[in-house]
């Protein structure tokens, strides 16, 4: 009886050692308990660099002349709205301030 048990223990130890060696050679992770781990997700390649390469370079952010022109357009539009009385209210005179003063 004890001989059969001993063979099972030796065989289990040999299989465990073989699994460890295989994992070490091929770069696998041993998970004998079967618990969930993030290893599958973490071993994937990161895709952020590929995604950023897909989209063309934005010239608007680099060229100060383009940015200055856009800012000038924004300011002229804002001035036009103010002349018609449609611009933003001064600080402390918006909707919330009117509600508080009632």
Phi and psi in degrees as a GROMACS rama.xvg file:
@    title "Ramachandran Plot"
@    xaxis  label "Phi"
@    yaxis  label "Psi"
@TYPE xy
-66.9903  -28.2666  UNK-2
-66.3844  -39.7995  UNK-3
-65.9717  -40.8947  UNK-4
-64.8697  -40.6561  UNK-5
-63.7961  -41.2853  UNK-6
-61.9823  -41.4573  UNK-7
-63.6322  -40.9516  UNK-8
-65.9554  -43.6066  UNK-9
-64.0437  -43.0103  UNK-10
-64.475  -42.4041  UNK-11
-63.919  -40.174  UNK-12
-66.4259  -39.8429  UNK-13
-65.6287  -42.1898  UNK-14
-64.5619  -40.447  UNK-15
-63.8818  -43.3098  UNK-16
-64.1316  -38.6489  UNK-17
-65.5557  -40.6168  UNK-18
-64.8428  -39.3872  UNK-19
-64.8084  -42.4533  UNK-20
-64.5792  -43.3783  UNK-21
-61.4959  -42.6311  UNK-22
-64.9628  -39.2438  UNK-23
-66.8246  -41.0928  UNK-24
-67.9363  -47.945  UNK-25
-94.1221  0.279848  UNK-26
74.7553  26.9537  UNK-27
-87.7332  166.128  UNK-28
-108.485  129.738  UNK-29
-83.691  129.697  UNK-30
-136.722  77.085  UNK-31
-68.4802  -26.075  UNK-32
-84.1762  -16.0466  UNK-33
77.7713  17.7114  UNK-34
-73.0003  152.68  UNK-35
-70.0695  140.848  UNK-36
-142.67  165.388  UNK-37
-91.2446  11.8643  UNK-38
-60.8031  -40.1156  UNK-39
-61.5529  -40.1819  UNK-40
-73.0896  -41.4263  UNK-41
-71.4421  -23.9359  UNK-42
-83.2574  -9.27288  UNK-43
-71.0382  152.424  UNK-44
-71.3574  147.901  UNK-45
-76.2001  139.807  UNK-46
-109.087  0.840894  UNK-47
-59.8161  -40.0851  UNK-48
-67.8447  -40.3032  UNK-49
-64.3658  -40.9631  UNK-50
-63.733  -42.3604  UNK-51
-69.1013  -29.5934  UNK-52
-71.9078  -25.8221  UNK-53
-66.2267  -40.6184  UNK-54
-84.593  139.932  UNK-55
-68.6177  158.683  UNK-56
-68.098  135.994  UNK-57
-87.7779  109.784  UNK-58
-72.5391  -22.7663  UNK-59
-60.6924  -37.2029  UNK-60
-76.2572  -26.3711  UNK-61
-87.7036  -32.5642  UNK-62
-88.2742  113.06  UNK-63
-67.2621  -26.3642  UNK-64
-66.9529  -39.9638  UNK-65
-65.8146  -43.6436  UNK-66
-65.0512  -39.6131  UNK-67
-65.3403  -39.3393  UNK-68
-65.5134  -42.5098  UNK-69
-63.9023  -40.6382  UNK-70
-65.1004  -39.4476  UNK-71
-64.3871  -41.2657  UNK-72
-62.3082  -41.6937  UNK-73
-63.5035  -43.9792  UNK-74
-66.577  -38.0214  UNK-75
-68.3695  -37.4838  UNK-76
-65.0489  -40.9549  UNK-77
-63.9914  -40.2344  UNK-78
-63.3713  -40.9526  UNK-79
-63.9836  -41.4635  UNK-80
-65.361  -38.9911  UNK-81
-64.1342  -38.7582  UNK-82
-63.1715  -32.0942  UNK-83
-86.4932  -3.89682  UNK-84
83.3862  18.3093  UNK-85
-108.481  8.01013  UNK-86
-74.8015  175.162  UNK-87
-69.4518  147.962  UNK-88
-71.2648  160.625  UNK-89
-69.3302  160.133  UNK-90
-60.9684  129.4  UNK-91
88.3965  7.1515  UNK-92
-125.98  19.9806  UNK-93
-84.3481  -165.538  UNK-94
-60.4632  -46.5113  UNK-95
-63.5028  -39.1714  UNK-96
-66.5561  -37.2772  UNK-97
-65.8303  -36.7461  UNK-98
-67.1818  -38.7967  UNK-99
-69.1533  -33.9349  UNK-100
-78.3437  -14.1297  UNK-101
